[in-house]
Amino acid sequence: MNVIREKLKLLPDDPGVYIMLDSDGTVIYVGKARNLKNRVRQYFHASVKTEKVMAMVANISDFNYVITKTEIDALALENNLIKKYKPKYNILLKDDKTYPYIRVNLSEKYPSFGITRKLKKGMKYFGPYMGGVRVKDVLEMLNIAFGVRTCTVAVTEKAKKPCLNYHIHRCLAPCAHMCTEEEYAVRVKKAIRFLEGDESEVDALLRQKMSFFAEAEEFELAMGCRDKLDMLGKIKLKRITALNRDLNADIVAYSSNGLYAAVNVLITRKGVMQGASTFAVENASSDAEALTSFVAQYYSSHEIPDEIICQDFCENELLEKFFKDKSEHSVSVIIPKQGIRKQLLEMAEANASEYLEKALDKIRHKEDMTLNACERLRKVLSLQRYPKRMECYDISNISGTDKVGSMVVFVDGEADRASYRRFKIRTVEGANDFASLQEVLLRRLAKLNTEEESRFPKPDLIVIDGGKGQLSAVSEIFEQNGVKDIDLISLAKREEEIFTLNAKEPVVLDKRDYCLKMLQRLRDEAHRFAITYFRSIHSKKSLSSVLTEIEGIGKIRRAALLEKFGTIDKVMDASMEELATVDGISMETACRIKKYFEEEI
């Protein structure tokens, strides 16, 4: 604490970002401040704090700070550092899904309508589609009602052959020169009018086409129109009559009990309530800072609306300036006092509070399975530090061919899929898992202390899928490279024994222990990821050539298996009973096939 006391005296009055560190030097919290001196000192005053803040402060051993020109720059830097360090006590939007949109490029001569989850400049977007409205159904409505393109086929001077969509009256086929540019442009305008909220013409067209198809006894096409009318009814029900049809707004509400929190986001486009998302979040800051941080993170990967409606403790002026400066998007961050916007905010607040109340047990269980499991693992295995970043490695091959390795990453006990990596084994001949692991780890450790370390951060713990032999093979690589500050263990499948470099005997945990369950999730994910990569490579070979490696499988049996299953993946996934249904394959032969694939992977 002496270090902290001295640093507190030197804090400037400037805006900036402060970075809290634990005893291992791990970043546990990142915050922004209008005045660094005032903000950081608050953490160490004897004032009343929430349980989460007290837990965070108890773990602070040091802090750093970065001075910025403005508080807007501080918010932007805070957002970037949270993504980089994934601090334990910050709000983290993990595995946050983005919703689908319909996009159209109006700069094209014959614009095509398609589905996307990523927003780029130069395109026009409609959506997001959520809450029971399927974007594929909306796209089909455009097909049926207006005959606009939903493919990516290039329209060139040379006419192409019309596809099925033209023949079933779902496309004007501009690629086949079956319509003029003017005729197609009229259809595009009508399609856009529908996507902007005018459903009347689509309703009439769908009913007209349904009758036409029914009279022509094209009943499947008629039923398709009927299903689209049902979906159109759902879209109409979502319209809020009191809202302006031009309103594009997100309503963001935050609810906290001091330890856990939840944020509800209601999405409204063109006066239509598209749906809602609720996020369970943890934070060690004030409600205002937490909500502001959430908004900055959330809109780094989601469409920015014209309005964001928030509670009165939201830093609305800061956020407006932030969006204008950093995303060049003018947004009104509104704190409503009355009217329909106030009613929508109350609805979002009720959703967040209800979610928090009902999800508390689930949130606590998740914390036990992740953060608390990591902390316990540190104690049980006497690790050098808290295993914030864990990497697990596995090897997959069949009879020494197409050897691949996988690296999966857990951060604070949760999968960080963006950090997963795959390796093709380059130097090892035959089925030698030990040598293959050594090659993979050599290539991985070579990234440390280089420019690539920003993309491949140093792990706190490396887990090997295997037993004592695999651990010894990798420990040789550690010794050769002088690696001493990364913990190394292995997890053996059969008895779920944990082997370490500190003891001759393995550590055996209770099967119900959250520590063990976390390691099993990590190990199983590495195995799954390795096999997925292996299959993607191996399936490129013909099924017939692979089966020649199995004793007792000749030309006739290979042909029978090929006819029955078609691909190697399906043979590998088939049960013995399913294999035995193939002509010429006895249960004994099926057992041999199954054993070949299971033992060699």
RAHURA-V330371 format. One record per helix or strand. SS is the DSSP state (@ for helix, = for strand). FROM is the first residue (numbers start at 1). LEN is the number of residues. If there is no record, write none. Layout:
ss->SS from->FROM len->LEN
ss->SS from->FROM len->LEN
This chain:
ss->@ from->2 len->8
ss->= from->16 len->6
ss->= from->27 len->7
ss->@ from->36 len->9
ss->@ from->51 len->8
ss->= from->62 len->6
ss->@ from->71 len->15
ss->= from->100 len->5
ss->= from->112 len->5
ss->= from->124 len->6
ss->@ from->135 len->12
ss->= from->149 len->1
ss->@ from->164 len->4
ss->@ from->174 len->3
ss->@ from->181 len->15
ss->@ from->200 len->16
ss->@ from->219 len->19
ss->= from->239 len->1
ss->= from->248 len->9
ss->= from->261 len->9
ss->= from->272 len->10
ss->@ from->287 len->12
ss->= from->307 len->3
ss->@ from->316 len->11
ss->= from->332 len->3
ss->@ from->339 len->31
ss->@ from->371 len->10
ss->= from->389 len->10
ss->= from->401 len->11
ss->= from->414 len->2
ss->@ from->417 len->3
ss->= from->421 len->4
ss->@ from->433 len->13
ss->@ from->451 len->4
ss->= from->461 len->5
ss->@ from->468 len->13
ss->= from->487 len->5
ss->= from->498 len->3
ss->= from->507 len->1
ss->@ from->514 len->25
ss->@ from->543 len->5
ss->@ from->555 len->11
ss->@ from->568 len->6
ss->@ from->576 len->4
ss->@ from->587 len->14
